């Protein structure tokens, strides 16, 4: 009997020692992860420095030297289907094609309606800009094929991602679908948005100028996209090579935020709302007016 008690006491001491060792080893890792997370979130990102600090720290010689390279911003747009898609496409329709390109649309695997709407919007905008360019007095007939080729380069692509949470899905199973969505979203977002900057690019001179943006307005799948960018910053992807995160709250949210909005409020760089009352309750929110 005493031998069994001694063996049990020895085993318990061994387990206790293993637990204490694991905690001691995990504490520095947790501290490093917390510091990484802090630098990945606003307002601690280097690109969010004030203009005065940037002018003081940046090299004046580099800022004053002009560059002839075009200043384009890679734009990744998440479409949440239904009313979310309508609001986001209304916002995208007002973007300058010459500045915000290439455009990458991310939709759910089962959201064919949003894909149809994207094609319709982009084809209409392409026709309108072709007519505008060709109507200029300085545009000769021989230059029109070159103009069309230039406009085509400012095109768009559509990518599919599994949903983080389906309609009426149980919250007990949501973590599993979120992890699956993350496994697809992380390499996709890094491939589309976290691209190295070219040497001499205008974006490399000032960390306040984004090289890419990620536009989101719900539902929950956009959380996976935002977490993908946050994780990329945490593992060491340079800040100016990751997209600025924009979340546009739904028009239907007048006094309170949606679940996706509440989750993304502390994560995104710019939180945009369509009702001014929300800015009083959420200080980081920016009122942009109604999109619909």
Backbone as CSV, one residue per row, in Angstrom:
resi,resn,N_x,N_y,N_z,CA_x,CA_y,CA_z,C_x,C_y,C_z
1,UNK,0.831,-1.210,0.000,0.000,0.000,0.000,0.859,1.251,0.000
2,UNK,1.901,1.222,0.843,2.793,2.373,0.932,3.570,2.579,-0.363
3,UNK,3.867,1.443,-1.031,4.598,1.550,-2.310,3.729,2.227,-3.365
4,UNK,2.447,1.879,-3.393,1.526,2.508,-4.353,1.386,3.993,-4.068
5,UNK,1.295,4.356,-2.806,1.190,5.775,-2.448,2.442,6.536,-2.849
6,UNK,3.588,5.891,-2.669,4.845,6.543,-3.041,4.924,6.755,-4.547
7,UNK,4.487,5.730,-5.307,4.492,5.878,-6.766,3.531,6.974,-7.221
8,UNK,2.355,7.035,-6.596,1.377,8.079,-6.957,1.921,9.456,-6.611
9,UNK,2.578,9.568,-5.452,3.148,10.868,-5.057,4.273,11.278,-6.008
10,UNK,5.067,10.319,-6.423,6.139,10.630,-7.373,5.596,11.062,-8.726
11,UNK,4.543,10.378,-9.154,3.928,10.739,-10.441,3.305,12.129,-10.386
12,UNK,2.644,12.446,-9.262,2.037,13.769,-9.122,3.101,14.862,-9.100
13,UNK,4.228,14.586,-8.444,5.317,15.572,-8.429,5.889,15.758,-9.832
14,UNK,5.974,14.674,-10.588,6.475,14.771,-11.961,5.537,15.594,-12.830
15,UNK,4.227,15.355,-12.689,3.258,16.126,-13.463,3.266,17.592,-13.069
16,UNK,3.387,17.836,-11.750,3.435,19.218,-11.287,4.671,19.930,-11.815
17,UNK,5.789,19.249,-11.831,7.011,19.851,-12.381,6.887,20.138,-13.862
18,UNK,6.236,19.220,-14.596,6.044,19.439,-16.035,5.154,20.640,-16.293
19,UNK,4.084,20.782,-15.482,3.182,21.922,-15.640,3.898,23.231,-15.339
20,UNK,4.673,23.260,-14.255,5.403,24.483,-13.894,6.418,24.841,-14.974
21,UNK,7.105,23.845,-15.510,8.078,24.096,-16.588,7.393,24.652,-17.831
22,UNK,6.233,24.069,-18.180,5.497,24.546,-19.358,5.031,25.984,-19.176
23,UNK,4.572,26.321,-17.962,4.132,27.688,-17.699,5.298,28.653,-17.800
24,UNK,6.441,28.277,-17.246,7.619,29.150,-17.281,8.069,29.395,-18.721
25,UNK,8.023,28.340,-19.541,8.413,28.496,-20.943,7.377,29.272,-21.741
26,UNK,6.097,29.140,-21.351,5.033,29.794,-22.117,4.938,31.282,-21.820
27,UNK,5.349,31.704,-20.642,5.223,33.120,-20.285,5.997,34.038,-21.232
28,UNK,7.276,33.767,-21.530,7.968,34.649,-22.494,7.324,34.642,-23.872
29,UNK,6.862,33.458,-24.310,6.205,33.388,-25.615,4.917,34.195,-25.625
30,UNK,4.160,34.109,-24.525,2.919,34.881,-24.438,3.212,36.376,-24.413
31,UNK,4.281,36.775,-23.740,4.652,38.190,-23.693,5.054,38.696,-25.073
32,UNK,5.851,37.899,-25.785,6.253,38.291,-27.136,5.035,38.390,-28.049
33,UNK,4.116,37.417,-27.946,2.902,37.450,-28.768,2.048,38.665,-28.442
34,UNK,1.955,39.030,-27.151,1.171,40.203,-26.759,1.789,41.478,-27.312
35,UNK,3.116,41.570,-27.283,3.785,42.759,-27.825,3.615,42.833,-29.333
36,UNK,3.712,41.684,-29.996,3.492,41.651,-31.441,2.070,42.072,-31.785
37,UNK,1.115,41.574,-31.021,-0.281,41.928,-31.266,-0.500,43.415,-31.047
38,UNK,0.123,43.975,-30.044,-0.037,45.406,-29.762,0.469,46.255,-30.921
39,UNK,1.612,45.902,-31.488,2.150,46.681,-32.607,1.370,46.458,-33.890
40,UNK,0.582,45.369,-33.957,-0.199,45.096,-35.163,-1.538,45.807,-35.172
41,UNK,-1.960,46.337,-34.021,-3.273,46.962,-33.915,-3.150,48.482,-33.901
42,UNK,-4.161,49.181,-34.416,-4.173,50.631,-34.286,-4.419,51.000,-32.834
43,UNK,-3.859,52.130,-32.336,-3.106,53.146,-33.086,-1.604,52.971,-32.999
44,UNK,-1.116,51.755,-32.782,0.305,51.531,-32.569,1.055,51.154,-33.831
45,UNK,0.365,51.018,-34.951,1.041,50.703,-36.204,1.960,51.843,-36.600
46,UNK,3.153,51.535,-37.139,4.064,52.603,-37.580,3.463,53.501,-38.639
47,UNK,2.569,52.967,-39.489,1.982,53.781,-40.547,1.007,54.805,-40.009
48,UNK,0.664,54.723,-38.700,-0.272,55.662,-38.116,0.419,56.792,-37.370
49,UNK,1.707,56.986,-37.641,2.393,58.112,-37.031,1.802,59.427,-37.536
50,UNK,1.942,60.447,-36.740,1.440,61.751,-37.147,2.311,62.325,-38.250
51,UNK,1.777,63.283,-38.975,2.526,63.903,-40.063,3.788,64.571,-39.557
52,UNK,3.710,65.227,-38.398,4.886,65.901,-37.839,5.993,64.900,-37.516
53,UNK,5.636,63.762,-36.911,6.630,62.755,-36.591,7.256,62.182,-37.852
54,UNK,6.435,62.000,-38.889,6.934,61.435,-40.127,7.915,62.385,-40.805
55,UNK,7.595,63.663,-40.827,8.493,64.627,-41.438,9.796,64.749,-40.660
56,UNK,9.707,64.562,-39.371,10.896,64.675,-38.529,11.816,63.482,-38.699
57,UNK,11.257,62.292,-38.855,12.050,61.072,-38.869,12.441,60.623,-40.268
58,UNK,11.631,60.926,-41.263,11.939,60.473,-42.621,13.066,61.300,-43.233
59,UNK,13.689,60.723,-44.246,14.793,61.395,-44.923,14.246,62.474,-45.847
60,UNK,14.576,63.769,-45.627,14.029,64.829,-46.486,14.451,64.674,-47.936
61,UNK,15.652,64.149,-48.160,16.129,64.035,-49.537,15.263,63.071,-50.336
62,UNK,14.825,62.023,-49.688,13.978,61.058,-50.388,12.599,61.625,-50.648
63,UNK,12.066,62.425,-49.712,10.731,62.985,-49.875,10.669,64.010,-50.980
64,UNK,11.765,64.744,-51.178,11.745,65.822,-52.145,12.012,65.333,-53.558
65,UNK,12.553,64.148,-53.712,12.862,63.656,-55.047,11.600,63.111,-55.689
66,UNK,11.168,63.669,-56.817,9.932,63.210,-57.448,10.120,61.859,-58.116
67,UNK,9.026,61.200,-58.323,9.049,59.909,-59.017,7.975,59.910,-60.077
68,UNK,8.289,59.279,-61.186,7.345,59.229,-62.293,6.478,57.977,-62.263
69,UNK,6.698,57.094,-61.267,5.916,55.865,-61.208,4.479,56.152,-60.789
70,UNK,3.521,55.447,-61.371,2.126,55.655,-60.988,1.888,55.217,-59.547
71,UNK,1.032,55.941,-58.865,0.734,55.671,-57.459,-0.590,54.930,-57.386
72,UNK,-0.551,53.609,-57.468,-1.774,52.819,-57.408,-1.858,52.089,-56.074
73,UNK,-3.080,51.766,-55.667,-3.332,51.083,-54.408,-4.070,49.789,-54.711
74,UNK,-3.442,48.666,-54.402,-4.102,47.376,-54.557,-5.300,47.318,-53.622
75,UNK,-6.469,47.025,-54.156,-7.711,47.082,-53.386,-8.373,45.709,-53.355
76,UNK,-8.488,45.156,-52.154,-9.162,43.880,-51.952,-10.505,44.150,-51.289
77,UNK,-11.578,43.650,-51.869,-12.938,43.943,-51.421,-13.623,42.639,-51.032
78,UNK,-14.143,42.589,-49.814,-14.922,41.429,-49.393,-16.403,41.732,-49.563
79,UNK,-17.118,40.830,-50.216,-18.551,40.983,-50.447,-19.310,39.941,-49.626
80,UNK,-20.191,40.427,-48.750,-20.866,39.531,-47.824,-22.198,38.996,-48.292
81,UNK,-22.588,39.283,-49.534,-23.856,38.835,-50.138,-25.013,39.733,-49.723
82,UNK,-26.063,39.723,-50.549,-27.284,40.465,-50.253,-27.062,41.956,-50.125
83,UNK,-27.614,42.525,-49.048,-27.490,43.957,-48.815,-26.064,44.396,-48.578
84,UNK,-25.238,43.542,-47.987,-23.831,43.883,-47.783,-23.128,44.092,-49.120
85,UNK,-23.416,43.226,-50.082,-22.813,43.365,-51.404,-23.270,44.651,-52.079
86,UNK,-24.555,44.971,-51.979,-25.082,46.183,-52.612,-24.407,47.431,-52.048
87,UNK,-24.247,47.502,-50.738,-23.611,48.666,-50.126,-22.145,48.767,-50.523
88,UNK,-21.432,47.628,-50.526,-20.013,47.666,-50.858,-19.789,48.034,-52.316
89,UNK,-20.594,47.507,-53.223,-20.435,47.845,-54.629,-20.797,49.299,-54.893
90,UNK,-21.704,49.860,-54.092,-22.002,51.280,-54.200,-20.779,52.104,-53.844
91,UNK,-20.042,51.642,-52.831,-18.804,52.327,-52.450,-17.732,52.151,-53.519
92,UNK,-17.588,50.949,-54.037,-16.560,50.672,-55.041,-16.820,51.440,-56.327
93,UNK,-18.085,51.661,-56.649,-18.412,52.364,-57.893,-17.891,53.795,-57.898
94,UNK,-17.628,54.346,-56.721,-17.104,55.703,-56.652,-15.601,55.790,-56.604
95,UNK,-14.904,54.645,-56.605,-13.443,54.659,-56.542,-12.843,55.017,-57.895
96,UNK,-11.710,55.667,-57.846,-10.980,56.042,-59.058,-10.271,54.808,-59.614
97,UNK,-10.636,54.394,-60.817,-10.043,53.190,-61.417,-8.547,53.346,-61.622
98,UNK,-8.076,54.561,-61.908,-6.658,54.779,-62.169,-5.817,54.711,-60.896
99,UNK,-6.445,54.809,-59.745,-5.705,54.791,-58.479,-5.889,53.480,-57.741
100,UNK,-7.116,52.993,-57.682,-7.411,51.783,-56.914,-7.448,50.578,-57.846
101,UNK,-6.282,50.026,-58.128,-6.160,48.861,-58.982,-4.861,48.153,-58.658
102,UNK,-4.753,46.879,-58.913,-5.847,45.997,-59.322,-6.845,45.788,-58.193
103,UNK,-8.080,45.397,-58.552,-9.123,45.161,-57.563,-9.380,43.658,-57.447
104,UNK,-9.331,43.165,-56.231,-9.581,41.757,-55.953,-10.862,41.646,-55.126
105,UNK,-11.817,40.907,-55.621,-13.079,40.687,-54.908,-13.053,39.308,-54.267
106,UNK,-13.381,39.237,-52.984,-13.454,37.975,-52.260,-14.914,37.721,-51.894
107,UNK,-15.439,36.595,-52.319,-16.846,36.255,-52.069,-16.916,34.845,-51.487
108,UNK,-18.048,34.519,-50.902,-18.262,33.174,-50.378,-18.365,32.156,-51.485
109,UNK,-18.051,30.918,-51.152,-18.064,29.861,-52.155,-19.444,29.644,-52.765
110,UNK,-20.496,29.946,-52.021,-21.847,29.709,-52.519,-22.555,30.988,-52.939
111,UNK,-21.815,32.084,-53.084,-22.423,33.388,-53.369,-22.254,33.743,-54.848
112,UNK,-23.020,33.092,-55.699,-22.938,33.368,-57.136,-23.580,34.705,-57.499
113,UNK,-24.550,35.155,-56.692,-25.225,36.416,-56.998,-24.249,37.580,-56.931
114,UNK,-23.359,37.584,-55.939,-22.380,38.669,-55.825,-21.416,38.663,-57.002
115,UNK,-21.045,37.488,-57.476,-20.148,37.393,-58.629,-20.793,38.036,-59.854
116,UNK,-22.074,37.763,-60.070,-22.788,38.367,-61.207,-22.815,39.882,-61.097
117,UNK,-23.026,40.400,-59.893,-23.079,41.843,-59.689,-21.714,42.499,-59.915
118,UNK,-20.655,41.808,-59.528,-19.308,42.343,-59.746,-19.015,42.456,-61.228
119,UNK,-19.313,41.402,-61.976,-19.077,41.435,-63.422,-19.860,42.576,-64.066
120,UNK,-21.109,42.757,-63.670,-21.937,43.816,-64.258,-21.355,45.190,-63.949
121,UNK,-20.944,45.418,-62.708,-20.383,46.717,-62.323,-19.081,47.004,-63.059
122,UNK,-18.170,46.048,-63.069,-16.867,46.279,-63.682,-16.973,46.452,-65.191
123,UNK,-17.835,45.698,-65.846,-17.989,45.852,-67.291,-18.604,47.199,-67.636
124,UNK,-19.564,47.650,-66.831,-20.167,48.955,-67.076,-19.155,50.073,-66.880
125,UNK,-18.362,49.993,-65.824,-17.354,51.025,-65.571,-16.269,51.012,-66.644
126,UNK,-15.919,49.829,-67.133,-14.915,49.735,-68.187,-15.415,50.407,-69.470
127,UNK,-16.669,50.160,-69.830,-17.223,50.790,-71.028,-17.276,52.300,-70.875
128,UNK,-17.695,52.765,-69.696,-17.789,54.205,-69.476,-16.422,54.877,-69.559
129,UNK,-15.398,54.244,-69.004,-14.090,54.879,-69.037,-13.475,54.826,-70.425
130,UNK,-13.737,53.748,-71.163,-13.259,53.686,-72.545,-13.869,54.805,-73.376
131,UNK,-15.174,55.022,-73.217,-15.827,56.100,-73.961,-15.278,57.457,-73.549
132,UNK,-14.998,57.631,-72.271,-14.458,58.902,-71.796,-13.073,59.162,-72.375
133,UNK,-12.214,58.146,-72.352,-10.860,58.323,-72.868,-10.869,58.574,-74.370
134,UNK,-11.725,57.871,-75.085,-11.754,58.013,-76.538,-12.398,59.323,-76.976
135,UNK,-13.153,59.945,-76.098,-13.803,61.204,-76.454,-12.888,62.413,-76.300
136,UNK,-11.716,62.225,-75.721,-10.794,63.350,-75.574,-10.310,63.818,-76.941
137,UNK,-10.179,65.107,-77.097,-9.765,65.665,-78.389,-8.350,65.255,-78.756
138,UNK,-7.503,65.035,-77.745,-6.112,64.692,-78.019,-5.911,63.226,-78.334
139,UNK,-6.963,62.438,-78.296,-6.845,61.000,-78.522,-7.071,60.689,-79.996
140,UNK,-6.037,60.200,-80.628,-6.157,59.840,-82.034,-6.596,58.390,-82.164
141,UNK,-6.985,58.018,-83.379,-7.483,56.661,-83.604,-6.414,55.613,-83.331
142,UNK,-5.166,55.906,-83.687,-4.104,54.905,-83.512,-3.766,54.668,-82.041
143,UNK,-4.115,55.613,-81.156,-3.818,55.444,-79.736,-4.908,54.699,-78.973
144,UNK,-6.055,54.505,-79.585,-7.169,53.883,-78.867,-6.886,52.448,-78.431
145,UNK,-6.223,51.607,-79.248,-5.884,50.272,-78.740,-4.973,50.324,-77.520
146,UNK,-4.045,51.290,-77.476,-3.161,51.412,-76.316,-3.943,51.815,-75.081
147,UNK,-4.934,52.685,-75.254,-5.768,53.108,-74.127,-6.565,51.923,-73.593
148,UNK,-7.148,51.142,-74.502,-7.922,49.988,-74.074,-7.047,48.985,-73.329
149,UNK,-5.807,48.801,-73.809,-4.898,47.875,-73.124,-4.545,48.383,-71.736
150,UNK,-4.347,49.704,-71.619,-4.043,50.280,-70.309,-5.196,50.142,-69.342
151,UNK,-6.415,50.326,-69.826,-7.584,50.168,-68.965,-7.769,48.714,-68.542
152,UNK,-7.452,47.800,-69.453,-7.607,46.388,-69.120,-6.664,45.971,-68.001
153,UNK,-5.471,46.584,-67.957,-4.529,46.250,-66.886,-5.068,46.675,-65.529
154,UNK,-5.933,47.687,-65.522,-6.541,48.131,-64.274,-7.807,47.312,-64.020
155,UNK,-7.684,46.008,-64.102,-8.840,45.133,-64.060,-9.110,44.590,-62.677
156,UNK,-9.788,43.427,-62.640,-10.222,42.871,-61.371,-10.178,41.353,-61.447
157,UNK,-10.150,40.735,-60.284,-10.209,39.282,-60.172,-11.187,38.935,-59.051
158,UNK,-11.742,37.728,-59.125,-12.699,37.254,-58.124,-12.138,35.996,-57.478
159,UNK,-12.202,35.947,-56.155,-11.666,34.816,-55.402,-12.736,34.319,-54.428
160,UNK,-12.712,33.022,-54.178,-13.711,32.401,-53.306,-13.078,32.022,-51.965
161,UNK,-13.888,32.124,-50.901,-13.430,31.760,-49.569,-14.592,31.115,-48.823
162,UNK,-14.352,30.077,-48.021,-15.447,29.480,-47.246,-15.930,30.432,-46.164
163,UNK,-17.199,30.391,-45.861,-17.774,31.283,-44.870,-17.327,30.880,-43.462
164,UNK,-17.107,31.898,-42.622,-16.757,31.628,-41.226,-17.958,31.127,-40.443
165,UNK,-19.125,31.621,-40.813,-20.339,31.196,-40.127,-21.514,31.329,-41.082
166,UNK,-22.280,30.285,-41.209,-23.460,30.295,-42.066,-24.656,30.858,-41.295
167,UNK,-25.679,31.229,-42.030,-26.885,31.770,-41.419,-27.513,30.721,-40.506
168,UNK,-27.850,31.138,-39.286,-28.474,30.281,-38.277,-27.561,29.138,-37.818
169,UNK,-26.265,29.243,-38.094,-25.349,28.206,-37.629,-25.134,28.312,-36.127
170,UNK,-25.021,27.195,-35.459,-24.803,27.171,-34.021,-23.438,27.767,-33.669
171,UNK,-23.386,28.502,-32.561,-22.123,29.082,-32.118,-21.162,27.995,-31.628
172,UNK,-21.662,26.814,-31.326,-20.790,25.730,-30.891,-19.923,25.212,-32.027
173,UNK,-20.452,25.233,-33.237,-19.687,24.757,-34.396,-18.976,25.877,-35.143
174,UNK,-19.255,27.131,-34.781,-18.646,28.263,-35.474,-17.124,28.265,-35.400
175,UNK,-16.492,27.941,-34.247,-15.020,27.928,-34.217,-14.391,27.024,-35.265
176,UNK,-15.036,25.907,-35.584,-14.476,24.974,-36.562,-14.549,25.559,-37.974
177,UNK,-15.695,26.149,-38.314,-15.801,26.765,-39.641,-14.923,28.005,-39.746
178,UNK,-14.721,28.724,-38.617,-13.829,29.886,-38.628,-12.389,29.455,-38.897
179,UNK,-11.955,28.372,-38.269,-10.599,27.873,-38.502,-10.426,27.423,-39.952
180,UNK,-11.453,26.799,-40.501,-11.385,26.381,-41.904,-11.300,27.595,-42.821
181,UNK,-12.110,28.615,-42.522,-12.066,29.836,-43.313,-10.704,30.520,-43.190
182,UNK,-10.137,30.511,-41.978,-8.810,31.106,-41.779,-7.747,30.377,-42.590
183,UNK,-7.841,29.063,-42.663,-6.836,28.295,-43.394,-6.803,28.655,-44.873
184,UNK,-7.939,29.101,-45.399,-8.002,29.535,-46.797,-7.703,31.026,-46.921
185,UNK,-8.183,31.820,-45.951,-8.074,33.273,-46.046,-6.645,33.759,-45.849
186,UNK,-5.890,33.147,-44.943,-4.546,33.642,-44.641,-3.642,33.618,-45.872
187,UNK,-3.465,32.491,-46.557,-2.610,32.542,-47.754,-3.191,33.400,-48.867
188,UNK,-4.526,33.466,-48.963,-5.142,34.271,-50.010,-4.867,35.760,-49.793
189,UNK,-5.091,36.253,-48.566,-4.884,37.674,-48.286,-3.414,38.048,-48.422
190,UNK,-2.529,37.173,-47.948,-1.098,37.457,-48.075,-0.700,37.519,-49.543
191,UNK,-1.235,36.619,-50.355,-0.901,36.609,-51.777,-1.441,37.833,-52.505
192,UNK,-2.649,38.274,-52.145,-3.285,39.379,-52.860,-2.833,40.741,-52.365
193,UNK,-2.683,40.904,-51.052,-2.495,42.230,-50.470,-1.117,42.465,-49.882
194,UNK,-0.510,41.449,-49.266,0.776,41.638,-48.588,1.912,41.411,-49.572
195,UNK,2.037,42.315,-50.525,3.058,42.173,-51.556,4.226,43.106,-51.256
196,UNK,5.482,42.643,-51.492,6.631,43.517,-51.260,6.573,44.751,-52.152
197,UNK,7.005,45.898,-51.601,7.019,47.141,-52.356,8.244,47.193,-53.256
198,UNK,8.085,47.763,-54.436,9.210,47.918,-55.343,10.145,49.008,-54.831
199,UNK,11.430,48.810,-55.069,12.392,49.816,-54.678,12.131,51.098,-55.460
200,UNK,12.109,52.208,-54.763,11.856,53.492,-55.404,10.405,53.807,-55.580
201,UNK,9.518,52.931,-55.125,8.090,53.197,-55.229,7.705,54.361,-54.338
202,UNK,6.738,55.205,-54.756,6.315,56.316,-53.905,5.826,55.847,-52.544
203,UNK,5.266,54.642,-52.450,4.761,54.162,-51.173,5.882,53.905,-50.191
204,UNK,7.096,53.571,-50.687,8.193,53.238,-49.792,8.790,54.464,-49.135
205,UNK,8.445,55.654,-49.596,9.012,56.866,-49.016,8.275,57.301,-47.770
206,UNK,7.033,56.939,-47.654,6.242,57.374,-46.503,5.371,56.235,-46.040
207,UNK,5.532,55.854,-44.778,4.769,54.735,-44.258,3.305,55.072,-44.077
208,UNK,2.924,56.351,-44.237,1.525,56.734,-44.075,0.723,56.487,-45.346
209,UNK,1.402,56.237,-46.465,0.719,56.004,-47.725,0.526,54.512,-47.924
210,UNK,-0.702,54.013,-47.923,-0.909,52.570,-48.038,-0.627,52.081,-49.444
211,UNK,-0.040,50.893,-49.551,0.157,50.279,-50.856,-1.020,49.404,-51.218
212,UNK,-1.841,49.040,-50.221,-3.014,48.213,-50.470,-4.033,48.440,-49.360
213,UNK,-5.287,48.149,-49.688,-6.374,48.285,-48.715,-7.245,47.043,-48.774
214,UNK,-7.881,46.749,-47.649,-8.842,45.654,-47.562,-10.146,46.235,-47.051
215,UNK,-11.191,46.223,-47.906,-12.488,46.795,-47.577,-13.447,45.682,-47.152
216,UNK,-14.101,45.872,-46.003,-15.015,44.854,-45.475,-16.257,45.546,-44.909
217,UNK,-17.388,44.846,-44.946,-18.599,45.378,-44.305,-19.488,44.256,-43.748
218,UNK,-18.862,43.135,-43.396,-19.625,42.025,-42.849,-20.092,41.098,-43.951
219,UNK,-20.626,39.941,-43.571,-20.809,39.396,-42.223,-19.537,38.796,-41.663
220,UNK,-19.687,37.707,-40.855,-18.586,37.228,-40.055,-17.362,36.746,-40.799
221,UNK,-17.479,36.393,-42.081,-16.316,35.895,-42.813,-15.216,36.931,-42.883
222,UNK,-15.573,38.217,-42.841,-14.542,39.248,-42.909,-13.641,39.209,-41.680
223,UNK,-14.109,38.593,-40.585,-13.259,38.448,-39.409,-12.047,37.590,-39.740
224,UNK,-12.241,36.538,-40.520,-11.119,35.692,-40.921,-10.115,36.469,-41.759
225,UNK,-10.596,37.350,-42.642,-9.696,38.152,-43.469,-8.900,39.133,-42.616
226,UNK,-9.572,39.784,-41.661,-8.884,40.723,-40.793,-7.842,40.011,-39.927
227,UNK,-8.203,38.849,-39.391,-7.255,38.088,-38.574,-6.060,37.633,-39.401
228,UNK,-6.286,37.353,-40.676,-5.175,36.960,-41.539,-4.157,38.083,-41.655
229,UNK,-4.632,39.321,-41.793,-3.728,40.467,-41.881,-3.032,40.702,-40.549
230,UNK,-3.781,40.608,-39.437,-3.186,40.799,-38.112,-2.098,39.760,-37.863
231,UNK,-2.351,38.502,-38.215,-1.353,37.453,-38.026,-0.128,37.696,-38.903
232,UNK,-0.345,38.207,-40.124,0.792,38.519,-40.992,1.683,39.595,-40.360
233,UNK,1.069,40.607,-39.748,1.851,41.637,-39.070,2.581,41.071,-37.860
234,UNK,1.925,40.164,-37.147,2.525,39.607,-35.940,3.742,38.734,-36.244
235,UNK,3.720,38.013,-37.365,4.827,37.110,-37.675,5.970,37.812,-38.391
236,UNK,5.836,39.126,-38.610,6.984,39.864,-39.111,6.863,40.457,-40.493
237,UNK,5.706,40.342,-41.157,5.539,41.016,-42.449,5.604,42.524,-42.211
238,UNK,6.493,43.253,-42.920,6.620,44.700,-42.679,5.281,45.416,-42.766
239,UNK,5.134,46.422,-41.925,3.850,47.117,-41.819,3.409,47.723,-43.134
240,UNK,4.353,48.312,-43.885,3.960,48.961,-45.133,3.754,47.969,-46.274
241,UNK,3.855,46.673,-45.989,3.555,45.663,-46.992,2.238,44.938,-46.695
242,UNK,1.551,45.357,-45.638,0.244,44.790,-45.317,-0.840,45.818,-45.624
243,UNK,-2.043,45.388,-45.953,-3.101,46.342,-46.318,-3.664,47.076,-45.109
244,UNK,-4.119,48.291,-45.335,-4.890,49.004,-44.323,-6.293,48.395,-44.278
245,UNK,-6.794,48.144,-43.087,-8.083,47.489,-42.910,-9.194,48.525,-42.754
246,UNK,-10.207,48.448,-43.600,-11.371,49.329,-43.546,-12.604,48.461,-43.289
247,UNK,-13.416,48.856,-42.298,-14.692,48.193,-42.082,-15.799,49.230,-42.195
248,UNK,-16.792,48.963,-43.039,-17.921,49.872,-43.235,-19.150,49.207,-42.608
249,UNK,-19.651,49.804,-41.548,-20.818,49.242,-40.868,-22.058,49.379,-41.734
250,UNK,-22.961,48.436,-41.590,-24.162,48.378,-42.411,-25.067,49.582,-42.173
251,UNK,-25.797,49.947,-43.225,-26.764,51.035,-43.150,-27.849,50.738,-42.125
252,UNK,-28.139,49.457,-41.900,-29.201,49.071,-40.975,-28.823,49.293,-39.512
253,UNK,-27.549,49.500,-39.232,-27.098,49.704,-37.866,-27.111,51.198,-37.536
254,UNK,-28.122,51.608,-36.763,-28.319,53.027,-36.448,-27.771,53.385,-35.074
255,UNK,-28.015,52.547,-34.075,-27.614,52.861,-32.706,-26.583,51.890,-32.140
256,UNK,-26.555,50.674,-32.638,-25.606,49.674,-32.149,-24.887,49.031,-33.327
257,UNK,-23.754,48.422,-33.044,-22.966,47.767,-34.075,-23.432,46.327,-34.270
258,UNK,-23.156,45.806,-35.434,-23.407,44.400,-35.707,-22.384,43.554,-34.958
259,UNK,-22.603,42.250,-34.932,-21.655,41.362,-34.268,-20.283,41.448,-34.929
260,UNK,-20.260,41.457,-36.260,-18.981,41.593,-36.965,-18.329,42.934,-36.648
261,UNK,-19.144,43.999,-36.559,-18.604,45.311,-36.233,-17.988,45.350,-34.848
262,UNK,-18.648,44.722,-33.870,-18.113,44.704,-32.511,-16.798,43.934,-32.435
263,UNK,-16.703,42.844,-33.212,-15.475,42.065,-33.198,-14.325,42.774,-33.907
264,UNK,-14.649,43.512,-34.974,-13.607,44.144,-35.776,-13.264,45.559,-35.325
265,UNK,-14.088,46.138,-34.468,-13.860,47.531,-34.034,-12.449,47.756,-33.500
266,UNK,-11.897,46.886,-32.630,-10.537,47.134,-32.144,-9.437,46.665,-33.092
267,UNK,-9.803,45.991,-34.187,-8.795,45.390,-35.055,-8.471,46.228,-36.284
268,UNK,-9.474,46.925,-36.834,-9.292,47.592,-38.122,-8.661,48.963,-37.939
269,UNK,-8.052,49.453,-39.029,-7.413,50.768,-39.001,-8.422,51.898,-39.163
270,UNK,-9.486,51.640,-39.913,-10.518,52.657,-40.146,-11.884,51.995,-39.999
271,UNK,-12.695,52.520,-39.087,-14.031,51.990,-38.843,-15.033,53.051,-39.281
272,UNK,-15.768,52.781,-40.370,-16.652,53.758,-40.995,-18.107,53.404,-40.714
273,UNK,-18.902,54.418,-40.371,-20.320,54.206,-40.073,-21.152,55.146,-40.938
274,UNK,-22.437,54.777,-41.124,-23.328,55.556,-41.978,-24.346,56.371,-41.193
275,UNK,-24.277,56.313,-39.854,-25.157,57.105,-39.012,-24.311,57.854,-37.984
276,UNK,-24.494,59.165,-37.846,-23.627,59.964,-36.944,-23.771,59.587,-35.476
277,UNK,-24.907,59.014,-35.073,-25.096,58.674,-33.662,-24.089,57.629,-33.187
278,UNK,-23.600,56.792,-34.082,-22.658,55.747,-33.699,-21.298,56.317,-33.292
279,UNK,-20.946,57.491,-33.817,-19.652,58.075,-33.473,-19.607,58.535,-32.017
280,UNK,-20.763,58.794,-31.417,-20.788,59.207,-30.018,-20.522,58.025,-29.088
281,UNK,-21.003,56.872,-29.458,-20.820,55.685,-28.629,-19.492,54.993,-28.912
282,UNK,-18.991,55.142,-30.139,-17.739,54.497,-30.536,-16.787,55.577,-31.063
283,UNK,-15.857,56.057,-30.247,-15.017,57.207,-30.615,-14.156,56.983,-31.858
284,UNK,-13.762,55.745,-32.132,-12.893,55.496,-33.289,-13.662,55.469,-34.601
285,UNK,-14.980,55.477,-34.535,-15.795,55.409,-35.745,-15.739,56.732,-36.500
286,UNK,-15.778,56.640,-37.822,-15.772,57.813,-38.706,-17.063,57.819,-39.511
287,UNK,-17.766,58.936,-39.462,-19.039,59.051,-40.190,-18.765,59.409,-41.649
288,UNK,-19.315,58.624,-42.577,-19.077,58.858,-44.006,-20.367,59.135,-44.768
289,UNK,-21.501,59.177,-44.090,-22.757,59.383,-44.783,-23.333,58.058,-45.286
290,UNK,-24.462,58.151,-45.960,-25.163,56.944,-46.399,-24.703,56.533,-47.797
291,UNK,-24.496,55.234,-47.943,-24.057,54.680,-49.227,-25.224,54.251,-50.093
292,UNK,-26.414,54.076,-49.494,-27.580,53.617,-50.262,-28.699,54.619,-50.152
